[in-house]
Amino acid sequence: MSKLHLSKEDGERRGRYIARLDGIDAEGEITYRHHGADVISADHTGVPDEMGGHGVAKALLDFMLEDARRSGFRIIPICPFVRGQYAKHPEWADLFTTKPGEDP
């Protein structure tokens, strides 16, 4: 299996979590928007076909959740993939919200 590299690009209003695999000239991502100082919305998860089958989307989500725990922000799950995974993992409830300032 190729080595997976995860990183984050954070801008003033938007950002993304990025995954790269050795030997593949493509990248997967979860894009997000800032909603104040302590809330982001996970807007879209995209993994190109050539990265399929490597667990990239789940690795990106795990990376985002680790970042939320470490940095103290919560996530609005707009992206269907993120929303679907959250529905399967109620133990993540402390990391999610429906909108800024509200509990899920």
N, C-alpha and C positions, 0 to 999 in steps of 0.2 A: 504494500500500500504506500502511496506517496505521502510525504510529510505535509501536514496541514499547518498553515501559518495564519493566525488570526490577529487582526489589528482594528483600530478604531480611528476614524476621521471625524472630528467634532468641530462644527462651525457655530456661529452665533445663533442661527435659527434651525439649521438642519445638520444631520450627520449620518454616518453609516458605520456598521460593523462589517468588516471585510474578511473574506476567506480566500486564501490562495493555496493551490496544491503544486508541489514540485513537479515540473515537467508538463504542466498544463497552462497554456497562455489564455487564461480566463479567470474571472473572480466571481465569487458568490457574495451576496450582501443582504443585510437587513438595513433598510433605510428608516430614519426616524426624524421627527420634528420636536423641538423644545416647546413646552407649554409651561413656562415659568421656570423657576430655579430647581424644582424638585420633581418634575413630571416630564416624561417624553411619550410620544406616541410611536409605537412600532407600526410603520405604514406599509411596508412591502418587504417580502423575502423573495429573493431571486437567486436561483442556482442554475447556471448554464448546463445544457445536456452533457457536455464533456466532463463535468464534475459530478454527474449523477452516480449514485451508489456508493459514495464515500462518506455519507453521514454529515455532509457540509451544513445543511440547514439546521440540523439539531445542534451541531457544534457552535454555529453562530448564535443560536438561541441561548445555549448554555453560557457562552461568553457574555452575552448581553445581561443575563440574569446575575452572573458573578459581578459584573460591573455595577449593576443596580444595588446589590447587597453592599459592595465595597464603598460606593459613592453616596448611597442613601437616597436614591430617586426611585420613583414608581413609574410603571409602564401602562399606557392605555393600549390595549391589544386591538388595533384596527386591522392589521394583516390577518387574513384567514388562517394561515399556518400558525402564527403565534397564538391567535385566539383558540384554535383547535387544540394546540398543545396545552394551553392553560386550562382548558376544560377537562383535560385528562389528568391534571396535576393540581388538585385543590390545595396542596401543601405550599404552592407558590402564591397564595392569596395575599400575603403581606407585600409582595412586589408589584401587584397590579391594582389599577383603579379604573373607573369608567370615565372620569374626567377630572381635571385639576381640582383638588380639594375635597374629593368625594371618595368613599370606599366603594369597592366593587359590589 
